[in-house]
Amino acid sequence: MIVYNKTGDFDIDCQFGEIGQKELADIFKSAKIEVKRDRKAWRTKNICIEFRQGKNAKPSGISTTKSDYYCYIFTKDDKSYVYLIISVERLKKIVKRYYDPKKIIIAGDNYNRSVLIPISELFTID
């Protein structure tokens, strides 16, 4: 006998799953999604969120995105393993919590300014 939850109510679990399927279908059908690929997250356990760029620190990345969601693709050896979708609204709140002028990462040819966020923080619920 296969038990799908503690009560064995497959139909309840199925309905719960179908709600998630509809939510995801709605995201793909009507939302704007910005895709980011990350090679280092497996090692560092962080994601890097850009918010400014250039020597004049012009707003960019999360500060200017028109997207509704960010999709992070975690890769290793150029193979994609995990796709994580997070609302921009929620990600901005997390960035604000982790923003510290003393800990800003400046990298790349464009002097991109970014905030490091532990991947585990993406799974916290406010």
Sine and cosine of phi, psi and omega as CSV:
sin_phi,cos_phi,sin_psi,cos_psi,sin_omega,cos_omega
0.00,0.00,0.72,-0.69,0.06,-1.00
-0.99,-0.12,0.79,-0.61,0.04,-1.00
-0.95,-0.32,0.84,-0.55,-0.08,-1.00
-1.00,-0.01,-0.36,0.93,0.12,-0.99
-0.40,-0.92,-0.03,-1.00,-0.09,-1.00
-0.88,0.48,-0.47,0.88,-0.02,-1.00
-0.99,-0.12,-0.14,0.99,-0.02,-1.00
0.98,0.21,0.23,0.97,-0.04,-1.00
-1.00,0.06,0.99,0.12,-0.01,-1.00
-0.87,0.50,-0.61,0.79,-0.06,-1.00
-0.89,0.45,-0.57,0.82,0.03,-1.00
-0.94,0.35,-0.71,0.71,0.05,-1.00
-0.89,0.46,-0.62,0.79,0.00,-1.00
-0.90,0.45,-0.71,0.71,0.03,-1.00
-0.87,0.49,-0.68,0.73,0.02,-1.00
-0.87,0.50,-0.70,0.71,0.03,-1.00
-0.90,0.43,-0.64,0.77,0.00,-1.00
-0.91,0.42,-0.55,0.84,0.07,-1.00
-0.88,0.47,-0.71,0.71,0.04,-1.00
-0.88,0.47,-0.64,0.77,0.04,-1.00
-0.88,0.47,-0.66,0.75,0.01,-1.00
-0.91,0.41,-0.69,0.73,0.03,-1.00
-0.85,0.52,-0.71,0.70,0.00,-1.00
-0.92,0.39,-0.65,0.76,0.05,-1.00
-0.87,0.49,-0.66,0.75,0.02,-1.00
-0.89,0.45,-0.63,0.78,0.04,-1.00
-0.88,0.48,-0.77,0.64,-0.04,-1.00
-0.93,0.37,-0.48,0.88,-0.05,-1.00
-0.98,0.19,-0.63,0.78,-0.19,-0.98
-0.79,-0.61,-0.20,0.98,-0.08,-1.00
-1.00,-0.07,0.39,-0.92,0.12,-0.99
-1.00,-0.02,0.76,-0.64,-0.05,-1.00
-0.83,-0.56,0.81,-0.59,0.10,-1.00
-0.99,-0.15,0.78,-0.63,-0.09,-1.00
-0.97,-0.25,0.75,-0.66,0.03,-1.00
-0.83,-0.56,0.73,-0.69,0.06,-1.00
-0.94,-0.33,0.71,-0.70,-0.10,-1.00
-0.79,-0.62,0.86,-0.51,0.01,-1.00
-1.00,-0.01,-0.38,0.93,-0.15,-0.99
-0.99,-0.15,-0.25,0.97,-0.11,-0.99
-0.85,0.52,-0.57,0.82,0.02,-1.00
-0.86,0.51,-0.60,0.80,-0.05,-1.00
-1.00,0.09,-0.71,0.71,-0.12,-0.99
-1.00,0.07,-0.38,0.92,-0.09,-1.00
0.90,0.43,0.40,0.92,0.03,-1.00
-0.76,-0.64,0.38,-0.92,0.25,-0.97
-0.90,-0.43,0.44,-0.90,-0.06,-1.00
-0.93,-0.37,0.87,-0.49,-0.05,-1.00
-0.95,-0.32,0.92,-0.38,0.02,-1.00
-0.97,0.26,0.66,-0.75,0.07,-1.00
-0.74,-0.67,-0.27,0.96,0.06,-1.00
-0.53,-0.85,0.36,-0.93,0.06,-1.00
-0.50,-0.87,0.32,-0.95,0.03,-1.00
1.00,0.10,0.28,-0.96,0.00,-1.00
-0.89,0.45,-0.44,0.90,0.01,-1.00
-1.00,-0.03,0.11,0.99,0.07,-1.00
0.82,0.57,0.74,0.68,0.03,-1.00
-0.93,0.37,0.70,-0.72,0.03,-1.00
-0.82,0.58,0.66,-0.75,0.01,-1.00
-0.39,-0.92,-0.07,-1.00,0.07,-1.00
0.83,0.56,-0.79,-0.62,-0.06,-1.00
-0.88,0.48,-0.43,0.90,-0.01,-1.00
-0.95,0.32,-0.44,0.90,-0.12,-0.99
-0.84,-0.55,-0.03,1.00,-0.08,-1.00
-0.85,0.52,0.57,-0.82,0.09,-1.00
-0.98,-0.19,0.04,1.00,-0.04,-1.00
-0.97,0.22,0.42,-0.91,0.09,-1.00
-1.00,0.00,-0.48,0.88,-0.05,-1.00
-0.66,-0.75,0.46,-0.89,0.23,-0.97
-0.96,-0.29,0.66,-0.75,0.14,-0.99
-0.91,-0.42,0.90,-0.44,0.05,-1.00
-1.00,-0.09,0.79,-0.61,0.08,-1.00
-0.95,-0.32,0.90,-0.44,0.00,-1.00
-1.00,-0.03,0.85,-0.53,-0.08,-1.00
-0.86,-0.51,0.39,-0.92,0.14,-0.99
-0.60,-0.80,0.76,-0.65,-0.06,-1.00
0.81,0.59,0.64,0.77,0.02,-1.00
0.89,0.46,0.25,0.97,0.11,-0.99
-0.97,-0.26,0.74,-0.67,0.00,-1.00
-0.99,0.14,0.74,-0.67,-0.04,-1.00
-0.89,-0.46,-0.62,0.78,-0.08,-1.00
-0.73,-0.69,0.69,-0.72,0.09,-1.00
-0.90,-0.44,0.87,-0.49,-0.04,-1.00
-0.86,-0.50,0.82,-0.57,-0.01,-1.00
-0.94,-0.34,0.78,-0.63,-0.01,-1.00
-0.69,-0.73,0.63,-0.78,0.00,-1.00
-0.93,0.38,0.60,-0.80,0.03,-1.00
-0.88,0.48,-0.63,0.78,0.02,-1.00
-0.84,0.54,-0.73,0.69,0.00,-1.00
-0.93,0.37,-0.65,0.76,0.00,-1.00
-0.89,0.45,-0.62,0.78,0.05,-1.00
-0.88,0.47,-0.62,0.78,0.04,-1.00
-0.89,0.45,-0.65,0.76,0.02,-1.00
-0.92,0.40,-0.67,0.74,0.02,-1.00
-0.86,0.51,-0.69,0.72,0.01,-1.00
-0.87,0.49,-0.63,0.78,0.02,-1.00
-0.91,0.41,-0.56,0.83,-0.08,-1.00
-0.99,-0.12,-0.11,0.99,-0.01,-1.00
-0.92,0.39,0.82,-0.58,0.07,-1.00
-0.56,-0.83,0.91,-0.42,-0.05,-1.00
-0.79,0.61,-0.45,0.89,-0.01,-1.00
-0.98,0.19,-0.26,0.97,-0.08,-1.00
-0.91,-0.42,0.21,0.98,0.00,-1.00
-0.91,0.42,0.68,-0.73,0.06,-1.00
-1.00,-0.05,0.80,-0.60,0.08,-1.00
-0.90,-0.43,0.87,-0.50,-0.09,-1.00
-0.51,-0.86,0.28,-0.96,0.10,-0.99
0.99,0.13,0.16,-0.99,-0.01,-1.00
-0.90,0.44,-0.43,0.90,-0.05,-1.00
-1.00,-0.09,0.16,0.99,-0.05,-1.00
0.81,0.59,0.71,0.70,0.01,-1.00
-0.88,0.47,0.73,-0.68,0.06,-1.00
-0.97,-0.25,0.79,-0.62,-0.11,-0.99
-0.66,-0.75,0.32,-0.95,0.07,-1.00
-0.92,-0.39,0.71,-0.70,0.10,-1.00
-1.00,0.02,0.74,-0.67,0.01,-1.00
-0.79,-0.61,0.78,-0.62,0.08,-1.00
-0.87,0.49,0.71,-0.71,0.01,-1.00
-0.81,0.58,-0.63,0.78,-0.03,-1.00
-0.84,0.54,-0.47,0.88,0.00,-1.00
-0.91,0.42,-0.43,0.90,0.00,-1.00
-0.93,0.37,-0.30,0.96,-0.05,-1.00
-0.98,-0.21,0.07,1.00,0.05,-1.00
-0.99,0.13,0.49,-0.87,0.02,-1.00
-0.90,-0.44,0.82,-0.58,-0.03,-1.00
-0.96,0.29,0.00,0.00,0.00,0.00
